[in-house]
Amino acid sequence: MSPTLNVKGSDSATARILGSGASGIAELLIFHPVDTIAKRLMSNKSKVASLSTIIFKDYAGAPLGRKLLSLFPGLGYAAGYKVTQRIYKYGGQPWFSDILSRNYKDSFTSAFGERKGKMMLQATAGSLTGIGEVVLLPLDALKIKRQVNPEAFRGRGVVRIFMEEGTTLYRGWGWTMARNAPGSFALFGASAVTKEYMFGIQDYHKATWGQNFVASVAGAVASITVAAPLDTIKTRIQNANFESKVSGMTVVKDLIKNEGAGALFKGLTPKILVVGPKLVFSYTLAQSLIPIFSKYV
C-alpha cells in the first residue's frame, strides 16, 4: 500500500500507467524477498522450527546463492499483482477523492470542520480504494500460495488454475475488505495528518520530497499496524490448499488457541522495517518517471 501519487494535470493517463507500473516492477524486484519472509513468518505454526527453516524452507541448508533465489517464488504472479495494484492504488485514490470532493465536500466540512474535513475526505477515499482492491484478490492469492505453499499448484498453470478453482481464488474476500478498509484509511489519513499538522501544508501537492517521505512512513506504519491481525488471518486463509474450506473464524480460534493472541502480529516487525525505504523508493520513482513518460506519450 502507498500514498496518493501527486501528479500534475498535464500528465496523461498513459504516462501514469507507465510510470506507476515501472515503479511497481522495480519495487517488486527489490522487496519481493522481504515480503516472502514476512508471509512465511505469518504462516508458520510451529514453535520448534528454526528461523532458517521457516524462511528458506527446503533450502535452509543450501548455499547462500540458492537460499536467496528461494525467496523469489511466484515472481510472475507477484509481478501481475504488484504492478496492477500500484496502478490501481496510485490512480484510484485520487479518483475517489475527486468524486467525494464533488459530491460530499460540504458534508465532510460541516461534520469535521474545513481542516479535518479535508483530511477525513482523503482517508475515506483511501478506504474506498482499499475496499475495491478486492478485485485483485486472485492474483494476490496465487502470489501467496507460491510463496508459502507451492505444493498447492501441483504442476498446474495459471489458466488451468483459474478454470478449475474459479471463485475459490476469492476465498477470504470478506477478510481482505475488512483489512483494507481500516488499513487504507490509516495510510492516507495518517499521511494527510502528518502533512497538515507537522508541516502545515495546505496544498498536499506542494509537499517536498522530504515531507512526502515522512508522511508516507507515518501513514504506512499506521496502516500496517492497524491491518496486521486481519492480514495474518487473510494470509492463512489464502495459503491453504485450494480444496480447504476452513473459515476465517476457525483460523482465528485455532491461532489464538495454539499460538496465543500475539501470533496475530506475526511478521509485523519485518514489514515495518521495510516500510520506510520501500515507500520512499516506489513513491519517488513513480513521481520521477511519470513526467518523463508524459513528454513522449
N, C-alpha and C positions, 0 to 999 in steps of 0.2 A: 504494500500500500504506500501511496506517495502524495505529497501536497499538490494543490492546484498549480497547473502549469500556466504561468502568466505570459501569454504571447500577444503580440500586437495584432490589431485588427487586420493589418495588411497581410498577415501570414495566411496562406491558403490552407484549405483542408488537407490537400495532398502533402504539403510541407509538414503539417502537424503529424500526419500519419507516419511519414518517413522519418521525421526527427524523433518522435517518441518511440517508434518501432526500433530504430537503430539503438536508441538508448536502452531499450529493454533487452536487446540481444547482447550488448556489451555488459550490461549489469548481470545477465544470466551467466555468462562465461566466467565472471569473476566470483559471483556469490552463490552459484548453484551448489558447490560443495558444502558451504556453511548451512544452507537450507536443508541439505541431505542429512547432515549431522543433527540438526535440530529435530527433524522429523523422526530420525531413528531413536533419539533420546526420548521423545514424547511417546513413541510406540513401544518402547521397552517395558516389559512387565516383570523381568527377572531382577531379583535383588542380589544375585550372586555373580552374574556375568561381569567380566572385566570391562572397563571403559573402551579398551581397544576392540574387543569382540563386538560390543554394541555398535560402535561407529563403523568399523571396517568389515564386520560380519565374517564371511569365509576367507577374507584376505587379511585377517589380523596378523598372520604370521608371514605374509608375503613381503617382498622387497618394497622399499618406500615408494618407488615409482608406481608399482602396481596398486599399492594402497591408495595413492592419490587418485588414480584413474577410477578406482571403485566408488569414488564419491560423485561420479558423473552418470549414475544410472538414469535412464528415462530422459536423456537430454533433449531428444526430439519432442517428446510430449511437453517437457518443461518450456521449450522454446515456443511452441504453439500457444501454450497458456500464458507465459510471461509477456510475450510481445502483444498478444491480443488484449491482455489485462492492462498493460501500460497505455495502449492506445485508447482503450475504453475509459480508464481512470483519468488520464490527462484531459481528454475531451469531454467526458461525461459530467464531471463535477461542475465545470463552468456552464455547461448546457442546462443542468438542473438549476444552477444558481440564477441564470438568466430567466428561466421560467418562473421561479419563485419571486424574483425581483419584480417582474412584470405584473404578476397576479396577486402576490401576498405581501409585498414590501410594507404596505401601510399596517397590515395586521401584525407583522413582526415588530414594527416600530412602536405601535400602541401597546403591545404586550410587554416588551422588554426595554423600550427606550431606543433612541436612534443609534447609540454606540453599541449597546449589547444586542440590539436587534440585528445589526449588520453581521455581528459575529455568529449569532444563532442561525441566521439565514445561511451563512457559509457552512456551518456544521450540519444543518439539516440537508443541504444539497449534497454534502458528502455522504450522509447516511443513506439517502435515496440512491446514490451511486453505488454504494456498497451492497444494498439490497438487490439491485439489478444485476450485480456481478454473478448472481447465482446461475445465469445462463451459461457461464463458462465452467460450471462445475464438472462436466465430464472430462475436460482436459485436465483440470486440477486433480480429479480422482485418478486418472491414468498416470499422471506425474508422480503422485504419492505412492501408488502401488509399485511403480518401477523403482522407486527409491527404497522402499522398506519391505515389499512383498512381491518380488518379481516372479515367484512361483505361480502367482495367480494368473499369469498370462499363458502359461503352458504352450509357448511357441506360437501363439496366435498373433496376427497382425492387427493394426488399428481398425481397418474396415470390418474385419470379421468380428472383432470385439464389440463394435457398435451395433452390428446386425444381431449378434447373439444376446448381448446383455441389455440393449435398449434402455429402458428407464432405470435399470439398476445403477447406471452411471450417475444418476441424480440422487443416489442414496445419501442421506444426510443433508438434503437441501434446506430443511427447516432449521437445522443447527447452523448451517452456513449463513443463512439470513440473520439468525439470532446473533451470530458472531459479528457479521459485517456491519449491521445497523449501529450498535454502540461503538464498534471499533472505528468505523469511518467517521462517525460523529465526533469521537475523541480526537481523531487525527486532524481533521480540518478545523475543529473547534479550538483545540489547543494551539494549533498553528496561528489561527486568527487572533486568539487572546494574546499570544506572545508578541505578535507584530503590533497589536493595538496598545497594550499596556506596558510592555517592556521597551518598545522602540517609539511609541507614539505615532505610528504610521496611519494616516487617514486613508490613503490610496495604497492598497496592498501590492498593486502592480509596480509601485515605485520602490519596493524593498530592494536593498543591495544584496549582493551575493552572500555576504556575511550574515545579514539579517535573515535571509531565507534559510541559511544553514542552521542557525539557532532555532528558528521557528519550526523547521521541518523535523529537527531532532526532538524537540519538545512534543510535537504532535505525534510522532511515531512511537516514542516511548510510552506516552499516554495510551495510544491506540493498542499497542501490543500487550501492555499490561492488562487493560480492560478486557481485551478479547482472549487472553491466554487460556482460561479454563474451557471456554467453548471451542477454542481452536484445538485443544487436546482431544476433546470428545469427537469433534468433526474428523480429525486425523485418524483416530482409531476406528471410526465407522468406515472410513474410506479405504483404509489399508487392509481390511479383512478380505477374504476370498470373495469372489463375485457371488457365489451361492449363499453366502452367510446372510441371515436375516435378523441379526442382533439389533435391537432398538437402541436409541440414544440413551434412554433411561436405564437400560440394562448395563450399558457401558459405564454410566456414572456410578451405579450401585456397586458393580464389580470393582471398579477402580478405587473407590473410597474404602470398600471392604478389604481389599487385598493390599493396597498400596498407601492408603491414607489420603486425606484431602489435599495434602501438599503436592501430590502427583499431578493435580490439575494444572500446576505451573511448570511441569517438566519442559525443558527446552527453552525456558524464558530467558535465562542468562545469555546463552549464545546468540539468541535473537536480538536482545538489547545491545549486546556488544558490537553487533554488526550494523545496527540501525544508523548510526552517525555516518560512517563512510559510505554505506550503501545509498542512503538518500542523497547525500551531497553529490556522489558520483552520478547517479541516474538523473537527478533534477538538473544539475549544472550542464551535463552533456546534452540533455534534451533542449534546454534553453539556448545552448550554443548552436546546435545543429539545425533547429527549425528555421532561424533567419537565413542560414546558409542555403538550405533547400528552397527557401522562398525566392531566392534570386534566380533559380533555374526552373521552377515548376509553377 
